């Protein structure tokens, strides 16, 4: 993983995600590595919120694969139409009663993506969705 791909608050994991589903939240970033806190899922209370020093280098971190379950936890709704679409409203123009929305689509290869100015942007990991959502809405994407 590259430092430029991360922001404080991003969720990442390590090589054991497949077994333990460990989720780390990026607390700080420096030239040596990242400070992380472990998100408590109820299974590892003894290590929850433990601070991991910057010796946790970038090459030991990985993106958490984005799933439909994550989208629902982030507050997206699934629209009933021919193309699977996930929708999240993030604001209204009161005078025009117009909703701004953030739509994620699923292609035939089961990739999640958005379209911006006619360009298809594939979103593979949670931290990518968090960063993109923040860039477009100036709001954090929270569960």
N, CA and C atoms as a LAMMPS dump frame, in Angstrom:
ITEM: TIMESTEP
0
ITEM: NUMBER OF ATOMS
429
ITEM: BOX BOUNDS ff ff ff
-5.0000000000000000e+02 5.0000000000000000e+02
-5.0000000000000000e+02 5.0000000000000000e+02
-5.0000000000000000e+02 5.0000000000000000e+02
ITEM: ATOMS id mol type element x y z
1 1 1 N 0.849 -1.172 0
2 1 2 C 0 0 0
3 1 3 C 0.895 1.235 0
4 2 1 N 0.438 2.274 -0.63
5 2 2 C 1.193 3.508 -0.738
6 2 3 C 0.578 4.572 0.182
7 3 1 N 1.436 5.338 0.851
8 3 2 C 0.967 6.37 1.787
9 3 3 C 0.035 7.366 1.119
10 4 1 N 0.263 7.677 -0.134
11 4 2 C -0.557 8.68 -0.816
12 4 3 C -1.99 8.208 -1.062
13 5 1 N -2.228 6.919 -0.881
14 5 2 C -3.572 6.37 -1.053
15 5 3 C -4.417 6.468 0.21
16 6 1 N -3.8 6.895 1.318
17 6 2 C -4.485 6.863 2.604
18 6 3 C -4.735 8.251 3.179
19 7 1 N -5.805 8.319 3.963
20 7 2 C -6.127 9.504 4.764
21 7 3 C -6.378 9.024 6.184
22 8 1 N -6.244 9.93 7.138
23 8 2 C -6.59 9.612 8.511
24 8 3 C -8.07 9.243 8.545
25 9 1 N -8.388 8.159 9.222
26 9 2 C -9.757 7.658 9.282
27 9 3 C -10.03 6.511 8.328
28 10 1 N -9.13 6.287 7.347
29 10 2 C -9.324 5.157 6.428
30 10 3 C -9.239 3.835 7.172
31 11 1 N -9.948 2.86 6.64
32 11 2 C -9.912 1.512 7.191
33 11 3 C -9.042 0.65 6.292
34 12 1 N -8.119 -0.069 6.906
35 12 2 C -7.23 -0.978 6.192
36 12 3 C -7.125 -2.27 6.994
37 13 1 N -6.378 -3.226 6.469
38 13 2 C -6.204 -4.496 7.163
39 13 3 C -4.786 -4.995 6.938
40 14 1 N -4.508 -6.196 7.436
41 14 2 C -3.203 -6.816 7.232
42 14 3 C -3.401 -8.138 6.497
43 15 1 N -2.351 -8.91 6.41
44 15 2 C -2.422 -10.153 5.641
45 15 3 C -3.347 -11.197 6.263
46 16 1 N -3.846 -10.97 7.471
47 16 2 C -4.706 -11.939 8.146
48 16 3 C -6.192 -11.627 7.996
49 17 1 N -6.56 -10.674 7.138
50 17 2 C -7.968 -10.302 7.008
51 17 3 C -8.836 -11.502 6.627
52 18 1 N -8.334 -12.357 5.771
53 18 2 C -9.098 -13.525 5.348
54 18 3 C -9.479 -14.437 6.5
55 19 1 N -8.631 -14.499 7.523
56 19 2 C -8.873 -15.371 8.674
57 19 3 C -9.562 -14.656 9.826
58 20 1 N -9.059 -13.464 10.172
59 20 2 C -9.498 -12.79 11.392
60 20 3 C -10.377 -11.564 11.161
61 21 1 N -10.448 -11.088 9.922
62 21 2 C -11.254 -9.898 9.591
63 21 3 C -10.855 -8.679 10.425
64 22 1 N -9.561 -8.556 10.728
65 22 2 C -9.062 -7.436 11.517
66 22 3 C -9.152 -6.148 10.713
67 23 1 N -9.735 -5.122 11.316
68 23 2 C -9.867 -3.813 10.679
69 23 3 C -9.084 -2.805 11.507
70 24 1 N -8.212 -2.063 10.83
71 24 2 C -7.442 -1.009 11.475
72 24 3 C -7.942 0.335 10.97
73 25 1 N -7.969 1.313 11.842
74 25 2 C -8.282 2.68 11.428
75 25 3 C -6.998 3.488 11.457
76 26 1 N -6.706 4.179 10.369
77 26 2 C -5.498 4.988 10.274
78 26 3 C -5.646 6.187 11.203
79 27 1 N -4.741 6.299 12.175
80 27 2 C -4.76 7.391 13.15
81 27 3 C -3.793 8.509 12.766
82 28 1 N -2.645 8.138 12.205
83 28 2 C -1.676 9.124 11.734
84 28 3 C -0.777 8.466 10.708
85 29 1 N -0.148 9.289 9.879
86 29 2 C 0.719 8.806 8.812
87 29 3 C 2.009 9.603 8.886
88 30 1 N 3.133 8.91 8.825
89 30 2 C 4.411 9.607 8.736
90 30 3 C 5.317 8.864 7.763
91 31 1 N 6.55 9.313 7.635
92 31 2 C 7.434 8.733 6.629
93 31 3 C 7.869 7.307 6.955
94 32 1 N 7.722 6.862 8.196
95 32 2 C 8.132 5.521 8.59
96 32 3 C 7.004 4.507 8.474
97 33 1 N 5.812 4.971 8.616
98 33 2 C 4.679 4.058 8.583
99 33 3 C 3.427 4.732 9.088
100 34 1 N 2.586 3.941 9.72
101 34 2 C 1.257 4.405 10.112
102 34 3 C 0.997 4.024 11.559
103 35 1 N 0.342 4.909 12.282
104 35 2 C -0.213 4.552 13.584
105 35 3 C -1.648 4.127 13.338
106 36 1 N -2.01 3.004 13.927
107 36 2 C -3.323 2.417 13.702
108 36 3 C -3.97 2.075 15.021
109 37 1 N -5.286 2.099 15.043
110 37 2 C -5.991 1.508 16.172
111 37 3 C -6.854 0.387 15.624
112 38 1 N -7.01 -0.65 16.399
113 38 2 C -7.77 -1.819 15.974
114 38 3 C -9.235 -1.596 16.305
115 39 1 N -10.102 -1.798 15.331
116 39 2 C -11.538 -1.685 15.541
117 39 3 C -12.015 -2.932 16.262
118 40 1 N -12.705 -2.755 17.381
119 40 2 C -13.175 -3.875 18.181
120 40 3 C -14.429 -4.473 17.559
121 41 1 N -14.317 -5.73 17.167
122 41 2 C -15.478 -6.43 16.622
123 41 3 C -16.113 -7.345 17.665
124 42 1 N -15.643 -7.216 18.919
125 42 2 C -16.166 -8.035 19.989
126 42 3 C -15.404 -9.328 20.208
127 43 1 N -14.553 -9.703 19.256
128 43 2 C -13.807 -10.948 19.354
129 43 3 C -12.448 -10.754 20.013
130 44 1 N -11.9 -9.542 19.887
131 44 2 C -10.521 -9.3 20.325
132 44 3 C -10.476 -8.124 21.29
133 45 1 N -11.332 -8.143 22.303
134 45 2 C -11.426 -7.021 23.242
135 45 3 C -10.092 -6.702 23.907
136 46 1 N -9.258 -7.717 24.102
137 46 2 C -7.979 -7.478 24.78
138 46 3 C -7.002 -6.651 23.947
139 47 1 N -7.214 -6.589 22.624
140 47 2 C -6.31 -5.777 21.81
141 47 3 C -7.013 -4.588 21.168
142 48 1 N -8.273 -4.426 21.442
143 48 2 C -9.033 -3.333 20.865
144 48 3 C -8.45 -1.993 21.288
145 49 1 N -8.412 -1.065 20.358
146 49 2 C -7.918 0.293 20.579
147 49 3 C -6.465 0.337 21.043
148 50 1 N -5.719 -0.709 20.797
149 50 2 C -4.292 -0.69 21.092
150 50 3 C -3.597 0.112 19.994
151 51 1 N -2.651 0.899 20.381
152 51 2 C -1.926 1.751 19.453
153 51 3 C -0.797 0.954 18.828
154 52 1 N -0.689 0.978 17.539
155 52 2 C 0.39 0.284 16.844
156 52 3 C 1.362 1.333 16.346
157 53 1 N 2.607 1.212 16.719
158 53 2 C 3.622 2.222 16.41
159 53 3 C 3.954 2.255 14.921
160 54 1 N 4.626 3.326 14.479
161 54 2 C 4.916 3.497 13.06
162 54 3 C 5.762 2.406 12.433
163 55 1 N 6.252 1.477 13.223
164 55 2 C 6.985 0.379 12.605
165 55 3 C 6.063 -0.471 11.733
166 56 1 N 4.768 -0.22 11.815
167 56 2 C 3.819 -0.896 10.935
168 56 3 C 3.932 -0.241 9.566
169 57 1 N 4.763 -0.78 8.744
170 57 2 C 5.083 -0.128 7.476
171 57 3 C 3.991 -0.353 6.436
172 58 1 N 4.04 0.465 5.394
173 58 2 C 3.012 0.454 4.363
174 58 3 C 2.909 -0.893 3.649
175 59 1 N 4.027 -1.589 3.514
176 59 2 C 3.983 -2.846 2.781
177 59 3 C 3.302 -3.971 3.562
178 60 1 N 2.948 -3.722 4.822
179 60 2 C 2.234 -4.72 5.625
180 60 3 C 0.728 -4.457 5.674
181 61 1 N 0.292 -3.409 4.989
182 61 2 C -1.125 -3.035 4.993
183 61 3 C -1.769 -3.328 3.645
184 62 1 N -3.059 -3.631 3.706
185 62 2 C -3.807 -3.941 2.492
186 62 3 C -5.19 -3.311 2.574
187 63 1 N -5.781 -3.076 1.405
188 63 2 C -7.145 -2.577 1.359
189 63 3 C -8.131 -3.673 1.728
190 64 1 N -9.226 -3.273 2.345
191 64 2 C -10.298 -4.216 2.673
192 64 3 C -11.233 -4.288 1.472
193 65 1 N -11.43 -5.474 0.903
194 65 2 C -12.291 -5.586 -0.277
195 65 3 C -13.699 -5.066 -0.003
196 66 1 N -14.198 -4.219 -0.891
197 66 2 C -15.536 -3.651 -0.768
198 66 3 C -16.569 -4.714 -1.102
199 67 1 N -17.605 -4.803 -0.275
200 67 2 C -18.693 -5.752 -0.515
201 67 3 C -20.032 -5.028 -0.394
202 68 1 N -21.08 -5.7 -0.827
203 68 2 C -22.426 -5.158 -0.683
204 68 3 C -22.75 -4.919 0.792
205 69 1 N -22.303 -5.815 1.657
206 69 2 C -22.534 -5.67 3.096
207 69 3 C -21.936 -4.351 3.614
208 70 1 N -20.732 -4.007 3.154
209 70 2 C -20.119 -2.743 3.566
210 70 3 C -20.959 -1.555 3.093
211 71 1 N -21.451 -1.621 1.852
212 71 2 C -22.26 -0.514 1.334
213 71 3 C -23.498 -0.295 2.201
214 72 1 N -24.155 -1.371 2.589
215 72 2 C -25.326 -1.241 3.449
216 72 3 C -24.951 -0.644 4.801
217 73 1 N -23.822 -1.064 5.368
218 73 2 C -23.377 -0.517 6.652
219 73 3 C -23.055 0.968 6.551
220 74 1 N -22.586 1.413 5.391
221 74 2 C -22.3 2.827 5.171
222 74 3 C -23.559 3.627 4.842
223 75 1 N -24.72 2.979 4.817
224 75 2 C -25.973 3.689 4.62
225 75 3 C -26.458 3.751 3.187
226 76 1 N -25.872 2.971 2.305
227 76 2 C -26.352 2.932 0.927
228 76 3 C -27.595 2.063 0.851
229 77 1 N -28.49 2.413 -0.03
230 77 2 C -29.672 1.607 -0.312
231 77 3 C -29.518 1.021 -1.704
232 78 1 N -30.107 -0.144 -1.92
233 78 2 C -30.069 -0.758 -3.242
234 78 3 C -31.331 -0.378 -3.988
235 79 1 N -31.168 0.174 -5.164
236 79 2 C -32.312 0.535 -5.991
237 79 3 C -32.773 -0.677 -6.784
238 80 1 N -34.05 -0.789 -6.956
239 80 2 C -34.612 -1.895 -7.735
240 80 3 C -34.689 -1.465 -9.192
241 81 1 N -33.715 -1.908 -9.959
242 81 2 C -33.738 -1.667 -11.402
243 81 3 C -32.908 -2.76 -12.078
244 82 1 N -32.786 -2.679 -13.385
245 82 2 C -32.088 -3.727 -14.13
246 82 3 C -30.591 -3.776 -13.816
247 83 1 N -29.993 -2.623 -13.597
248 83 2 C -28.567 -2.56 -13.287
249 83 3 C -28.438 -2.375 -11.785
250 84 1 N -27.767 -3.304 -11.099
251 84 2 C -27.611 -3.108 -9.647
252 84 3 C -26.981 -1.746 -9.348
253 85 1 N -27.69 -0.96 -8.551
254 85 2 C -27.255 0.382 -8.212
255 85 3 C -27.43 0.599 -6.721
256 86 1 N -26.421 1.186 -6.098
257 86 2 C -26.478 1.527 -4.683
258 86 3 C -26.474 3.037 -4.589
259 87 1 N -27.338 3.567 -3.748
260 87 2 C -27.615 4.994 -3.727
261 87 3 C -27.459 5.519 -2.31
262 88 1 N -26.829 6.661 -2.187
263 88 2 C -26.752 7.332 -0.886
264 88 3 C -26.974 8.823 -1.131
265 89 1 N -27.971 9.363 -0.454
266 89 2 C -28.242 10.793 -0.547
267 89 3 C -27.322 11.514 0.412
268 90 1 N -26.703 12.612 -0.041
269 90 2 C -25.837 13.348 0.872
270 90 3 C -26.174 14.821 0.95
271 91 1 N -27.307 15.23 0.431
272 91 2 C -27.691 16.62 0.595
273 91 3 C -28.89 16.995 -0.24
274 92 1 N -29.487 18.118 0.086
275 92 2 C -30.638 18.638 -0.64
276 92 3 C -30.436 20.119 -0.93
277 93 1 N -30.903 20.55 -2.078
278 93 2 C -31.051 21.974 -2.338
279 93 3 C -32.492 22.298 -1.972
280 94 1 N -32.683 22.922 -0.845
281 94 2 C -34.03 23.122 -0.318
282 94 3 C -34.907 23.909 -1.286
283 95 1 N -34.342 24.978 -1.881
284 95 2 C -35.173 25.806 -2.751
285 95 3 C -35.639 25.073 -4.007
286 96 1 N -34.843 24.102 -4.474
287 96 2 C -35.234 23.348 -5.661
288 96 3 C -35.737 21.95 -5.323
289 97 1 N -35.648 21.583 -4.032
290 97 2 C -36.037 20.256 -3.575
291 97 3 C -35.363 19.176 -4.42
292 98 1 N -34.078 19.353 -4.642
293 98 2 C -33.301 18.429 -5.462
294 98 3 C -32.3 17.703 -4.584
295 99 1 N -32.273 16.375 -4.67
296 99 2 C -31.332 15.585 -3.879
297 99 3 C -30.046 15.364 -4.655
298 100 1 N -28.917 15.572 -3.965
299 100 2 C -27.642 15.151 -4.508
300 100 3 C -27.465 13.698 -4.109
301 101 1 N -26.957 12.889 -4.989
302 101 2 C -26.782 11.49 -4.623
303 101 3 C -25.427 10.982 -5.096
304 102 1 N -24.99 9.952 -4.452
305 102 2 C -23.746 9.269 -4.76
306 102 3 C -24.153 7.864 -5.162
307 103 1 N -24 7.521 -6.419
308 103 2 C -24.448 6.224 -6.918
309 103 3 C -23.269 5.324 -7.243
310 104 1 N -23.354 4.096 -6.786
311 104 2 C -22.364 3.071 -7.106
312 104 3 C -23.079 2.01 -7.917
313 105 1 N -22.47 1.606 -8.994
314 105 2 C -23.05 0.607 -9.885
315 105 3 C -22.226 -0.67 -9.828
316 106 1 N -22.807 -1.759 -10.328
317 106 2 C -22.114 -3.033 -10.418
318 106 3 C -22.12 -3.456 -11.879
319 107 1 N -20.919 -3.754 -12.42
320 107 2 C -20.866 -4.171 -13.817
321 107 3 C -20.991 -5.693 -13.933
322 108 1 N -20.927 -6.192 -15.151
323 108 2 C -21.117 -7.624 -15.406
324 108 3 C -20.03 -8.487 -14.766
325 109 1 N -18.895 -7.89 -14.426
326 109 2 C -17.806 -8.629 -13.78
327 109 3 C -17.841 -8.462 -12.259
328 110 1 N -18.948 -7.921 -11.745
329 110 2 C -19.167 -7.704 -10.306
330 110 3 C -18.199 -6.686 -9.702
331 111 1 N -17.743 -5.731 -10.513
332 111 2 C -16.944 -4.612 -10.016
333 111 3 C -17.87 -3.497 -9.574
334 112 1 N -17.565 -2.873 -8.442
335 112 2 C -18.28 -1.679 -8.01
336 112 3 C -17.616 -0.487 -8.673
337 113 1 N -18.42 0.472 -9.164
338 113 2 C -17.832 1.631 -9.83
339 113 3 C -18.771 2.816 -9.779
340 114 1 N -18.208 3.992 -10.01
341 114 2 C -19.002 5.194 -10.247
342 114 3 C -18.577 5.729 -11.606
343 115 1 N -19.394 6.603 -12.139
344 115 2 C -19.061 7.245 -13.397
345 115 3 C -18.97 8.743 -13.142
346 116 1 N -17.828 9.322 -13.479
347 116 2 C -17.605 10.757 -13.323
348 116 3 C -17.156 11.296 -14.669
349 117 1 N -17.922 12.248 -15.21
350 117 2 C -17.624 12.848 -16.511
351 117 3 C -17.376 11.782 -17.575
352 118 1 N -18.204 10.75 -17.563
353 118 2 C -18.118 9.696 -18.556
354 118 3 C -17.006 8.688 -18.321
355 119 1 N -16.272 8.845 -17.242
356 119 2 C -15.172 7.923 -16.931
357 119 3 C -15.61 6.94 -15.844
358 120 1 N -15.389 5.659 -16.088
359 120 2 C -15.733 4.615 -15.127
360 120 3 C -14.578 4.472 -14.13
361 121 1 N -14.874 4.666 -12.839
362 121 2 C -13.87 4.539 -11.784
363 121 3 C -14.247 3.343 -10.925
364 122 1 N -13.426 2.298 -10.988
365 122 2 C -13.682 1.083 -10.215
366 122 3 C -13.208 1.283 -8.781
367 123 1 N -14.044 0.849 -7.841
368 123 2 C -13.747 0.957 -6.415
369 123 3 C -13.601 -0.46 -5.876
370 124 1 N -12.375 -0.84 -5.528
371 124 2 C -12.117 -2.196 -5.054
372 124 3 C -12.066 -2.303 -3.538
373 125 1 N -11.679 -1.208 -2.869
374 125 2 C -11.433 -1.278 -1.429
375 125 3 C -12.186 -0.186 -0.672
376 126 1 N -12.455 -0.463 0.607
377 126 2 C -13.182 0.486 1.447
378 126 3 C -12.48 1.838 1.498
379 127 1 N -11.152 1.868 1.64
380 127 2 C -10.47 3.159 1.76
381 127 3 C -10.625 3.987 0.487
382 128 1 N -10.734 3.343 -0.668
383 128 2 C -10.963 4.077 -1.913
384 128 3 C -12.345 4.733 -1.898
385 129 1 N -13.351 3.994 -1.441
386 129 2 C -14.699 4.543 -1.33
387 129 3 C -14.716 5.694 -0.338
388 130 1 N -14.052 5.519 0.825
389 130 2 C -14.004 6.588 1.821
390 130 3 C -13.383 7.856 1.224
391 131 1 N -12.288 7.712 0.515
392 131 2 C -11.591 8.87 -0.047
393 131 3 C -12.406 9.541 -1.149
394 132 1 N -12.992 8.755 -2.011
395 132 2 C -13.791 9.301 -3.106
396 132 3 C -15.025 10.014 -2.579
397 133 1 N -15.69 9.396 -1.63
398 133 2 C -16.881 10.004 -1.038
399 133 3 C -16.534 11.342 -0.38
400 134 1 N -15.433 11.374 0.354
401 134 2 C -15.019 12.618 1.001
402 134 3 C -14.67 13.687 -0.034
403 135 1 N -13.984 13.298 -1.094
404 135 2 C -13.599 14.255 -2.129
405 135 3 C -14.823 14.886 -2.796
406 136 1 N -15.876 14.114 -2.973
407 136 2 C -17.063 14.612 -3.657
408 136 3 C -18.063 15.307 -2.739
409 137 1 N -18.087 14.93 -1.459
410 137 2 C -19.12 15.458 -0.57
411 137 3 C -18.579 16.33 0.561
412 138 1 N -17.274 16.251 0.815
413 138 2 C -16.633 16.91 1.95
414 138 3 C -17.204 16.429 3.277
415 139 1 N -17.712 15.19 3.287
416 139 2 C -18.224 14.552 4.49
417 139 3 C -17.563 13.188 4.614
418 140 1 N -17.344 12.757 5.855
419 140 2 C -16.785 11.433 6.098
420 140 3 C -17.865 10.391 5.901
421 141 1 N -17.488 9.264 5.375
422 141 2 C -18.382 8.13 5.205
423 141 3 C -18.254 7.268 6.452
424 142 1 N -19.314 7.2 7.243
425 142 2 C -19.257 6.481 8.505
426 142 3 C -20.327 5.411 8.559
427 143 1 N -20.087 4.41 9.415
428 143 2 C -21.07 3.334 9.612
429 143 3 C -21.976 3.683 10.754
